[in-house]
Amino acid sequence: MQPVSPKRLPLDGITVLALEQVIAAPFATRQLAELGARVIKIERPDGGDSARGYDTTVKGLSSHFVWTNRGKESIALNVKRPDAMEVVHKLLARADVFVQNLAPGAADRLGLGGAALRARYPRLIVCAISGYGSSGPYRDKKAYDLLVQCEAGMLSITGTPETPSKAGIPVADISGGMYAFAGILAALYRRERTGEGAAFEASLFDGLSEWMGYPLHFAQYGGAAPQRTGAKHAAIAPYGPFATGDGKTVFLGIQNERDWLRFCAEVLERPALAVDARFANGPARVANRDALEAVIAEVFARYTHDEAIARLEAADIANASMTGIAELIAHPQHAARQRWHEADSPAGPIDVLAPPLDFAEFVPRIGAIPALGEHTESILGELGYSAAEIRALRSAGAI
């Protein structure tokens, strides 16, 4: 495992209190932990974050939970109880950031809405992550990743002409988490300048709608939405998969005329194709996609996969091989860059990918995955609770 840098991490000294669950908020706060923040995760005593129970594939732990929760401390609190809420407010008084992605309206009912917390803790940064935002007709609508993908139009452009498909990863949750992460960093930077906290919200629907930018503009000004084209590109050709003579598949992408000329001359060995009126520019190639792909398929059928890749590489044409998950785990790029590390967990060491931020000045932290309530007593001790008081809280069901 790569040694911890002796240099300070950017968020050293920052404390984040997270009343979070599932993916979006945990994904945001995990990245804060990797940059040095202390992240205290509040979980229900009776089972904790529901993502803990999604599967048991990682040595008995949930793959979802392992992915989004390393580097955190877990405190078990029943926030519906007043004595547990006293603990929450003692933590808030020491925190720099509060993150929550509770069900619509739940934070306000607990007195943990942005306005209430900002009034009580002026330097606190409050981030609320929701499905659709705190206003509008969908404000109270339940929002799971697939459902937000539907509402944001993603399924309408993803899949084959016959079958709409969701993304294979929770892109709505990831988009909400990434904008929350960016917003927290911006608010911390603003506080450094002004001394003031902030309250903001990030929604899965807004985040994924932003990521739909190209289809939105394409449809708004082109008169029709991009069509579902499977692994091909609706607005660029050739761009997508092509079978080779040995039964494998090569993916390629031509995005400018320089590449198109080289592709015709050096890969297809048909330079005249580059000036064929049917394929003379990007829109023409899209309009005549079937004829174009038939020509490419005929040529690629004469090559093996490795020969096709070699020709594409020699011509400096963007390309890729179809990679499965097992191949991704063993990908030579990960191996060469030493991207795999170990994280501690209640089930023992677990292989995890390093954070995708590669700084020359410091090494992001890869912390342990916490057991439910693992840090409850130590955190309460920091807050001044005696052993007898902790036992009383446990007996009352507050922790």
C-alpha positions in Angstrom: 0.0 0.0 0.0 1.3 3.5 -0.9 2.6 5.3 2.2 0.6 8.2 3.7 2.1 11.5 2.7 3.7 13.4 5.5 2.3 16.6 4.1 -1.1 17.9 5.2 -4.1 17.0 3.2 -6.2 19.9 1.9 -9.1 19.2 4.3 -7.1 18.4 7.4 -8.9 19.9 10.4 -12.3 20.0 8.6 -15.1 18.0 10.3 -18.1 16.7 8.3 -21.2 15.4 10.0 -23.2 13.3 7.6 -26.8 12.1 8.2 -26.7 10.1 5.0 -27.8 6.9 3.3 -27.4 4.8 0.1 -25.2 6.4 -2.6 -25.4 10.1 -3.4 -24.4 11.7 0.0 -22.0 8.9 1.0 -20.2 9.2 -2.4 -19.8 13.0 -1.8 -18.5 12.6 1.8 -16.2 9.7 1.0 -14.3 12.1 -1.3 -14.1 14.7 1.4 -12.6 12.0 3.7 -10.0 11.2 1.0 -8.9 14.8 1.0 -8.4 14.8 4.8 -11.7 15.7 6.3 -12.9 13.8 9.4 -16.3 12.4 8.3 -18.7 11.3 11.1 -21.5 9.2 9.6 -24.7 9.0 11.6 -26.5 5.7 11.2 -29.7 4.1 12.6 -28.9 1.7 15.5 -31.2 -0.9 13.9 -29.3 -1.8 10.7 -27.6 1.5 9.8 -27.4 2.8 6.3 -29.7 0.7 4.2 -26.9 0.2 1.6 -25.2 -2.1 4.1 -27.9 -4.7 3.2 -27.9 -4.3 -0.6 -25.6 -7.4 -1.1 -23.0 -9.5 0.7 -20.5 -10.0 -2.1 -17.4 -8.3 -0.5 -16.4 -10.8 2.1 -19.9 -10.6 3.5 -20.1 -6.8 3.2 -22.2 -4.8 0.7 -20.3 -3.7 -2.5 -22.3 -0.5 -2.5 -21.4 0.3 1.1 -17.7 -0.5 0.6 -17.5 1.7 -2.4 -19.0 4.8 -0.8 -18.0 4.7 2.9 -14.3 4.2 3.4 -12.5 6.6 5.6 -15.5 7.5 7.8 -16.4 7.1 11.5 -19.8 5.5 12.2 -21.9 6.7 15.2 -25.2 5.0 15.8 -28.0 7.4 16.8 -31.7 7.2 16.7 -32.4 10.8 15.7 -36.1 10.5 16.4 -35.2 10.6 20.1 -34.5 14.0 21.9 -31.5 12.6 23.8 -29.9 11.5 20.5 -30.7 14.9 18.9 -28.8 16.5 21.8 -25.8 14.5 20.6 -26.4 15.7 17.0 -26.3 19.3 18.1 -23.2 18.9 20.1 -21.6 17.4 17.0 -22.9 20.3 14.8 -21.4 22.8 17.2 -18.0 21.3 16.4 -18.6 20.6 12.7 -17.7 22.6 9.6 -20.0 20.8 7.2 -23.4 19.1 7.6 -24.6 16.8 4.8 -28.0 15.1 4.6 -30.0 13.2 2.0 -33.0 12.2 4.1 -36.5 11.7 2.6 -38.2 14.9 1.4 -39.1 17.1 4.4 -37.5 14.9 7.0 -34.6 17.2 7.8 -36.9 20.2 8.4 -39.1 18.1 10.7 -36.0 17.3 12.7 -35.0 20.9 12.9 -32.0 20.2 10.6 -33.1 22.3 7.6 -30.6 24.8 6.1 -32.2 28.0 7.4 -32.5 26.7 11.0 -29.0 25.4 11.1 -27.5 28.5 9.5 -29.2 30.7 12.1 -27.9 28.6 14.9 -24.4 27.8 13.5 -23.3 30.8 11.3 -20.1 29.2 10.1 -21.6 25.9 9.3 -21.9 24.7 5.6 -25.2 22.8 5.1 -25.6 20.6 2.1 -28.9 19.0 1.3 -29.1 16.3 -1.4 -32.5 15.4 -2.7 -34.1 13.8 -5.7 -35.8 16.8 -7.3 -34.9 19.8 -5.1 -36.9 21.5 -2.3 -39.4 23.3 -4.6 -41.6 22.5 -7.6 -44.2 19.9 -8.1 -41.8 17.0 -7.6 -40.3 18.2 -4.3 -41.9 15.4 -2.3 -41.6 12.7 -4.9 -39.5 9.7 -3.9 -36.4 9.5 -6.1 -34.3 6.3 -6.7 -31.6 6.3 -9.3 -33.5 4.4 -12.0 -36.5 6.6 -11.5 -34.5 9.8 -11.8 -32.8 8.4 -14.9 -36.3 8.0 -16.4 -37.5 11.5 -15.5 -34.3 13.1 -16.8 -34.7 11.5 -20.2 -31.7 9.3 -20.0 -33.6 6.1 -20.9 -35.0 7.8 -23.9 -31.6 8.0 -25.5 -29.9 5.0 -24.0 -30.2 1.5 -25.4 -31.2 0.1 -28.8 -33.9 1.4 -31.1 -36.2 -1.3 -29.7 -35.2 -1.3 -26.0 -34.6 1.7 -23.8 -32.0 0.9 -21.1 -30.8 2.4 -17.9 -27.1 3.1 -17.4 -25.3 0.2 -15.7 -24.1 2.3 -12.9 -26.1 4.7 -10.7 -25.4 7.9 -12.7 -28.2 10.0 -11.1 -26.8 9.3 -7.6 -23.2 9.9 -8.8 -24.2 13.2 -10.4 -25.9 14.4 -7.3 -22.9 13.3 -5.2 -20.4 15.0 -7.4 -22.2 18.3 -7.4 -22.6 18.1 -3.6 -18.8 17.4 -3.3 -18.0 20.4 -5.6 -20.5 22.7 -3.8 -19.0 21.8 -0.4 -15.5 22.6 -1.6 -16.7 25.9 -3.1 -18.5 26.8 0.2 -15.4 26.0 2.2 -13.3 28.2 0.0 -15.9 31.0 0.3 -15.8 30.7 4.1 -12.1 31.1 4.0 -12.6 34.5 2.4 -15.7 35.7 4.2 -15.9 33.8 7.4 -19.5 32.9 6.6 -21.1 29.5 6.3 -23.6 28.6 3.5 -26.6 26.5 2.8 -27.2 24.9 -0.6 -28.8 21.9 -2.2 -27.9 19.5 -4.9 -30.5 17.3 -6.6 -30.1 14.2 -8.6 -32.5 15.4 -11.2 -30.7 18.7 -11.7 -27.3 17.0 -11.8 -28.4 14.4 -14.4 -30.3 17.0 -16.4 -27.0 18.9 -16.7 -25.3 15.8 -17.9 -28.0 15.5 -20.6 -26.7 18.8 -22.1 -25.8 17.5 -25.6 -29.2 15.7 -26.1 -31.1 18.7 -24.7 -29.5 21.2 -27.1 -29.6 18.7 -30.0 -33.4 18.2 -29.5 -34.2 21.8 -28.7 -32.6 23.2 -31.8 -32.5 20.2 -34.1 -36.2 19.4 -33.9 -35.8 15.8 -32.7 -34.0 14.0 -29.9 -31.0 11.8 -30.6 -32.1 8.3 -31.4 -31.1 5.3 -29.3 -28.2 3.7 -31.2 -26.9 1.1 -28.7 -23.1 1.4 -28.5 -23.0 3.8 -31.5 -23.1 7.6 -31.4 -26.3 9.3 -32.5 -24.5 12.3 -34.0 -21.1 11.0 -35.0 -20.0 8.3 -37.5 -18.1 6.1 -37.6 -18.2 5.9 -33.8 -18.9 2.5 -32.1 -18.3 -1.2 -32.4 -17.1 -3.2 -35.4 -16.6 -6.9 -35.6 -13.3 -8.4 -36.6 -12.6 -11.6 -38.5 -11.8 -13.6 -35.4 -15.2 -12.9 -33.8 -14.0 -10.1 -31.5 -15.1 -6.4 -31.4 -13.1 -3.2 -31.8 -14.5 0.2 -31.0 -13.4 3.3 -32.8 -14.3 6.9 -33.0 -13.7 9.5 -35.8 -14.3 13.0 -34.6 -12.6 15.2 -37.2 -11.7 15.3 -40.8 -8.0 14.8 -40.3 -8.7 11.5 -38.6 -11.2 10.6 -41.3 -8.6 11.0 -44.1 -6.0 8.9 -42.2 -8.5 6.3 -41.4 -9.5 5.9 -45.0 -5.9 5.9 -46.3 -4.1 3.9 -43.6 -6.6 1.6 -42.0 -9.1 0.9 -44.7 -6.6 1.4 -47.5 -9.3 3.1 -49.5 -8.3 6.8 -49.8 -10.9 7.6 -52.4 -13.6 6.9 -49.7 -12.5 10.1 -47.9 -13.8 12.3 -50.8 -16.9 10.2 -51.6 -19.8 12.7 -51.4 -21.7 10.4 -49.2 -19.0 10.6 -46.5 -17.4 14.0 -47.2 -18.2 15.5 -43.8 -19.6 14.5 -40.4 -23.3 15.1 -41.1 -23.0 13.2 -44.4 -21.4 10.3 -42.7 -24.3 10.2 -40.2 -26.9 10.4 -42.9 -25.3 7.5 -44.8 -24.3 5.5 -41.7 -25.5 2.2 -43.0 -23.5 2.4 -46.2 -20.4 3.6 -44.3 -20.6 0.9 -41.7 -21.0 -1.8 -44.4 -17.7 -0.7 -46.0 -15.9 -0.7 -42.6 -17.3 -4.1 -41.7 -16.1 -5.6 -45.0 -12.6 -4.4 -44.4 -12.5 -5.3 -40.6 -13.7 -8.8 -41.4 -10.2 -9.4 -43.0 -8.4 -8.4 -39.8 -8.1 -10.1 -36.4 -8.8 -8.0 -33.4 -5.1 -7.4 -32.7 -4.4 -6.5 -36.3 -7.2 -4.0 -36.4 -6.0 -2.4 -33.1 -2.5 -2.3 -34.5 -3.6 -0.5 -37.7 -5.7 2.0 -35.7 -2.9 2.7 -33.4 -0.4 3.1 -36.2 -2.8 5.6 -37.9 -3.4 7.4 -34.5 -7.1 6.7 -34.7 -9.0 6.6 -31.3 -9.9 3.0 -30.4 -10.7 0.7 -27.6 -11.3 -3.0 -26.9 -14.5 -4.3 -25.3 -13.5 -4.8 -21.6 -15.4 -6.9 -19.1 -15.4 -6.3 -15.4 -12.8 -9.0 -14.7 -10.6 -7.5 -17.4 -11.1 -4.0 -15.8 -9.9 -5.4 -12.5 -6.7 -6.7 -14.1 -6.4 -3.8 -16.6 -2.7 -3.2 -17.4 -3.2 0.6 -17.0 -4.3 0.1 -13.4 -1.4 -2.3 -12.8 1.2 0.0 -14.3 0.0 3.0 -12.3 -0.4 1.0 -9.0 -4.0 2.0 -8.7 -5.1 -0.9 -6.5 -4.6 -0.5 -2.7 -6.0 -2.1 0.4 -8.6 -0.6 2.8 -9.3 -2.1 6.2 -12.8 -3.3 7.0 -14.7 -5.3 9.6 -14.2 -8.3 7.2 -10.4 -7.7 6.8 -8.4 -6.0 4.1 -10.3 -5.2 0.9 -8.9 -4.2 -2.5 -10.0 -0.8 -3.6 -9.1 1.6 -6.3 -7.2 4.7 -5.3 -9.1 8.0 -5.5 -9.1 9.4 -9.1 -7.2 12.6 -8.0 -3.5 12.2 -8.6 -1.7 15.1 -6.9 2.1 15.5 -7.0 2.0 17.3 -3.6 0.1 14.8 -1.5 -1.5 11.4 -1.5 -5.3 11.2 -0.8 -6.2 9.1 2.2 -7.7 5.6 1.8 -9.4 4.9 5.1 -11.2 2.0 6.6 -14.8 0.9 6.0 -16.5 1.3 9.4 -18.7 -1.2 11.2 -22.1 0.0 12.2 -21.7 2.2 15.3 -18.0 1.4 15.6 -17.1 4.8 16.8 -20.1 5.6 18.9 -18.5 5.4 22.3 -15.3 7.2 21.3 -17.2 10.1 19.7 -19.5 10.4 22.7 -16.4 10.4 25.0 -15.0 13.3 23.0 -18.3 15.2 23.6 -17.9 14.7 27.4 -20.3 11.8 28.0 -19.3 9.5 30.8 -19.4 5.8 30.7 -22.6 5.8 32.8 -24.3 8.3 30.5 -23.4 6.2 27.4 -24.9 3.1 29.0 -28.0 5.1 29.7 -28.3 6.3 26.1 -27.8 2.7 25.0 -30.5 1.4 27.4 -32.9 4.1 26.2 -32.4 3.1 22.5 -30.8 6.4 21.6 -27.6 4.8 20.4 
